Amino acid sequence: MDATTYDGQPIAREAPFGATVVVWRRGGGGAEVLLLHRAHHGPEHEGDWAWTPPAGARWPGEDPLACARRELFEETGLDLPIAPVAFGEGDWLVFAAEAPAEAVVILDPEHDQFEWLAPEAACARCAPPAVAAQVRAAMAVADASAVVIREASAAHMAEIPRLAGGPAWNGGAAKWDRYWCEQQAGARTCLVAHDGRRVVAYASVVWRSQHAPFAETGVPEIQDVVVAEDWRRRGVGERLMSACEALVRAAGHAEVGLGVGLYADYGAAQRLYVRRGYLPDGAGLTWNNEPAEPGAMVRVDDDLVLWLRKPL
């Protein structure tokens, strides 16, 4: 990698070498992405040769977040909150930033045009093509930020069994009829994540758990945290967990619990719960809500559960 930028500025010799900030706004027809056109001229640069989001190299010793904020302000005049986006191996960082609809873009001399485009149109315009992958990764974060989490209504519960959310989704109409009755009776509170078109995730708080150690100490249980297959790895599960925990805390409880399956399909959930601070409750495994005793033969299925707790 060159030691300086095209205009002679020094650049870091170690990763991350720079940052891209994908700026988006909520337009009348949906999300729009800001692209800038580089102002270089000459036969080798004719046409729409380089449309990209705001981006640039990191200076030696510069904090990566400061680099992203600096490049965003220098190239667009915008000073916005930015969120990191998981992308690549860390050689080049990607951030997402939501701009208000009335945001005014002020271009630097390095650029001569800007446009707000629908995400896929922006990806098609980006050059080099690898930049499109950065835009898609950032817009996955933007999509998740637009999801609204709320208490489930009867209409939501009727909708869930009709949706195709992947292998772990729904459980059938009878289950959701039961959940609605339990919610009406105050035994359960169901939350849904909605993207404006459909339910994309759901979870429940059961106020008196069937797991005896939880029930005996008054610890509510979070159940059924399920995200539709096409919405996974966008942070929706984290937001749904936070909403459940906030609900339990608001009800005056100092602790919350949950159970997790032990086979590979539960791997993502296991990692999520550990990351959020859940620890085993020390009561061992249960199968069908009964303790799995030493030497016993039990089936490894959805009913074989390890129970976890977290202080709030």
C-alpha atoms as one frame of an Amber mdcrd trajectory, in Angstrom:
protein
   0.000   0.000   0.000   1.298   3.497  -0.821   2.661   5.559   2.068   0.617
   8.622   1.035  -2.743   9.433  -0.521  -3.084  10.899  -4.011  -2.769  14.394
  -2.524   0.308  13.597  -0.453  -1.283  12.935   2.949   0.479  10.197   4.978
  -1.456   6.997   5.610  -1.227   4.338   8.284   1.070   1.430   7.524  -0.892
  -0.970   9.722  -4.543  -2.070   9.628  -7.094  -0.644   9.570  -5.893   1.353
   6.599  -9.050   3.445   6.286 -12.814   3.644   6.655 -16.002   3.891   4.609
 -19.118   5.582   6.010 -22.345   4.501   4.301 -24.755   7.403   4.818 -28.455
   6.707   4.348 -31.737   8.517   4.886 -35.417   7.613   4.964 -37.000   8.750
   1.684 -40.604   8.632   0.540 -39.952   5.424  -1.375 -37.740   3.805   1.266
 -34.097   4.048   2.274 -31.688   6.060   0.115 -27.874   5.862   0.106 -25.556
   8.824  -0.443 -22.939   8.352  -3.180 -20.203  10.814  -4.107 -18.522  11.157
  -7.519 -14.789  11.804  -7.614 -13.810  14.967  -9.455 -10.769  13.638 -11.345
 -10.801  14.310 -15.082  -9.017  13.056 -18.187  -9.548  10.234 -20.699  -8.910
   7.506 -18.119 -11.611   8.917 -15.849 -14.389   9.710 -18.345 -17.938   8.694
 -17.479 -19.306   7.445 -14.162 -16.009   5.849 -13.236 -15.988   6.277  -9.470
 -19.101   6.609  -7.334 -18.534   5.641  -3.701 -19.797   6.438  -0.212 -17.644
   8.821   1.837 -14.347   7.038   2.517 -10.670   7.627   3.009  -7.345   6.492
   4.400  -6.404   6.564   8.068  -3.552   8.793   9.135  -0.655   7.241  11.103
  -1.697   6.840  14.742  -5.243   8.067  14.085  -8.099   6.455  15.995 -10.230
   4.468  13.489 -13.491   6.060  14.688 -11.942   9.517  14.422 -10.794   8.640
  10.891 -14.355   7.727   9.859 -15.829  10.898  11.379 -13.137  13.057   9.777
 -13.625  11.595   6.304 -17.394  11.957   6.572 -17.162  15.625   7.578 -14.400
  16.510   5.102 -16.176  14.986   2.105 -19.818  15.849   2.876 -19.913  18.479
   5.644 -22.052  16.039   7.692 -21.485  15.367  11.386 -23.571  12.286  12.207
 -23.582   9.460  14.768 -21.935   6.437  13.155 -22.305   2.732  13.931 -19.680
   0.075  13.181 -20.599  -2.617  10.645 -19.149  -6.139  10.710 -17.264  -6.437
   7.426 -14.217  -8.289   6.137 -11.067  -8.949   8.124 -10.580  -5.484   9.579
  -8.139  -4.110   7.002 -10.729  -1.496   6.009 -13.536  -0.510   8.385 -17.159
   0.160   7.470 -19.630   2.333   9.381 -23.298   3.222   8.860 -24.822   6.647
   9.535 -28.434   7.789   9.253 -28.890  11.342   7.982 -32.069  13.370   8.501
 -34.188  13.843   5.393 -33.263  17.549   5.278 -29.485  16.983   5.593 -27.410
  19.359   3.431 -24.403  17.821   1.681 -21.412  20.134   1.120 -18.873  18.540
  -1.201 -15.119  18.931  -0.840 -12.888  19.663  -3.876 -12.256  15.919  -4.275
 -15.860  15.396  -5.449 -18.045  17.120  -8.017 -21.442  15.375  -7.694 -23.571
  13.498  -5.198 -26.798  11.509  -5.445 -29.210   9.788  -3.090 -30.079   6.375
  -4.555 -32.066   3.311  -3.546 -29.681   0.741  -1.998 -29.523  -1.634  -4.958
 -29.190   1.246  -7.417 -26.332   2.555  -5.293 -24.648  -0.853  -5.314 -24.944
  -1.014  -9.103 -23.347   2.444  -9.408 -20.425   1.854  -7.024 -16.908   1.570
  -8.415 -14.855  -0.418  -7.750 -17.504  -3.177  -7.448 -16.128  -4.364  -4.092
 -17.557  -1.185  -2.548 -21.057  -2.529  -3.219 -20.441  -5.231  -0.608 -19.710
  -2.504   1.954 -22.986  -0.765   1.097 -24.976  -3.997   1.431 -23.397  -4.773
   4.807 -24.151  -1.287   6.118 -27.724  -1.302   4.852 -28.381  -4.547   6.705
 -27.646  -2.562   9.885 -29.839   0.301   8.649 -32.734  -2.083   7.961 -32.488
  -3.450  11.500 -32.573   0.057  12.990 -35.901   0.665  11.239 -37.524  -2.379
  12.879 -40.060  -1.531  15.599 -40.423  -3.770  18.665 -43.804  -3.775  20.368
 -46.169  -5.958  22.380 -47.852  -8.495  20.140 -51.475  -7.923  19.208 -54.022
 -10.567  18.263 -53.406  -9.666  14.611 -49.651 -10.240  14.997 -50.216 -13.651
  16.566 -52.595 -14.628  13.780 -50.030 -13.450  11.206 -47.013 -15.386  12.517
 -48.192 -18.929  11.562 -48.846 -17.750   7.990 -45.290 -16.458   7.492 -42.320
 -18.449   6.209 -39.495 -17.620   8.593 -37.343 -20.729   8.321 -37.116 -24.057
  10.223 -37.450 -22.583  13.746 -40.366 -20.304  12.876 -43.924 -20.215  14.296
 -44.961 -23.584  15.816 -48.471 -23.483  14.359 -51.735 -21.635  14.942 -52.655
 -23.625  18.063 -49.509 -22.445  19.837 -50.271 -18.807  19.073 -53.896 -19.158
  20.124 -52.575 -20.456  23.468 -50.036 -17.643  23.722 -52.765 -15.056  23.124
 -54.903 -16.556  25.909 -51.897 -16.587  28.257 -51.101 -12.971  27.423 -54.712
 -11.945  28.086 -54.497 -13.713  31.461 -51.258 -11.918  32.375 -49.157 -15.098
  32.403 -47.086 -14.215  29.330 -46.097 -11.107  27.382 -45.227 -11.598  23.718
 -43.102  -9.088  21.835 -42.723  -8.835  18.071 -40.247  -7.045  15.812 -42.001
  -5.518  12.795 -40.339  -4.014   9.714 -43.426  -2.099   8.594 -44.598  -4.935
   6.366 -44.527  -8.061   8.494 -43.370  -9.638  11.747 -39.661 -10.500  11.411
 -38.953 -11.777  14.944 -40.720 -12.591  18.181 -40.053 -13.471  21.816 -41.979
 -14.017  25.060 -41.583 -13.286  28.739 -43.255 -15.941  30.907 -43.881 -14.430
  34.310 -43.961 -17.748  36.219 -41.539 -20.248  34.708 -42.104 -24.003  34.590
 -38.449 -24.424  35.590 -38.767 -25.022  39.332 -35.652 -23.073  40.472 -36.929
 -20.020  38.576 -40.496 -20.382  39.870 -39.342 -20.802  43.476 -37.331 -17.573
  43.376 -39.761 -15.534  41.259 -37.458 -15.251  38.243 -39.341 -14.635  34.964
 -38.265 -16.626  31.912 -37.558 -15.369  28.389 -38.816 -17.898  25.836 -39.023
 -18.379  22.089 -36.518 -15.803  20.804 -36.869 -16.461  17.066 -35.723 -14.286
  14.140 -36.908 -14.939  10.574 -34.212 -16.547   8.461 -33.831 -13.579   6.101
 -33.405 -11.172   9.056 -30.677 -13.012  10.977 -27.234 -11.495  11.661 -28.668
  -7.950  11.561 -28.876  -7.268  15.292 -32.644  -7.845  15.601 -32.197 -10.697
  18.097 -30.042  -8.464  20.315 -32.670  -5.706  20.253 -35.446  -8.170  21.050
 -33.466  -9.557  24.010 -32.864  -6.023  25.282 -36.606  -5.287  25.048 -37.465
  -8.456  27.003 -34.924  -7.633  29.709 -36.234  -4.072  29.957 -39.779  -5.420
  30.355 -38.695  -7.695  33.218 -36.724  -4.885  34.892 -39.696  -2.516  34.616
 -41.858  -5.106  36.375 -39.546  -4.882  39.397 -37.480  -8.035  38.935 -33.737
  -8.061  39.603 -33.012 -11.198  37.604 -34.192 -12.986  34.462 -33.651 -16.509
  33.193 -33.963 -18.625  30.085 -33.304 -22.127  28.792 -31.273 -23.072  25.742
 -31.034 -26.291  23.750 -27.772 -28.182  23.528 -27.439 -29.312  19.916 -25.898
 -27.401  17.008 -29.077 -25.638  15.869 -28.924 -23.652  19.113 -25.315 -22.553
  18.566 -26.145 -18.957  17.615 -28.488 -18.622  20.608 -25.880 -20.072  22.973
 -23.313 -17.518  21.828 -25.826 -14.662  22.043 -26.797 -15.478  25.622 -23.211
 -15.830  26.840 -22.321 -12.542  25.137 -25.192 -10.863  26.987 -24.007 -12.089
  30.395 -26.176 -15.161  31.009 -24.590 -17.883  33.163 -25.750 -21.438  34.068
 -28.012 -21.495  37.107 -26.140 -24.475  38.601 -29.152 -26.813  38.578 -27.847
 -28.927  35.674 -29.813 -30.107  32.647 -33.505 -30.873  32.395 -35.392 -32.991
  29.916 -39.083 -32.180  29.543 -38.766 -29.947  32.638 -37.470 -32.839  34.779
 -33.856 -33.007  36.053 -31.545 -35.156  33.921 -29.988 -37.388  36.573 -26.429
 -38.773  36.371 -26.367 -42.011  34.355 -29.832 -41.424  32.885 -30.487 -41.868
  29.161 -32.263 -38.865  27.637 -33.063 -37.878  24.074 -31.089 -34.948  22.682
 -33.942 -32.819  21.341 -35.623 -29.482  22.016 -36.643 -30.634  25.513 -33.035
 -31.160  26.689 -32.223 -27.758  28.161 -29.484 -25.923  30.051 -30.868 -23.118
  32.205 -29.198 -19.698  32.472 -29.683 -16.597  34.616 -28.673 -12.948  34.382
 -28.861 -10.178  36.991 -30.518  -6.989  35.729
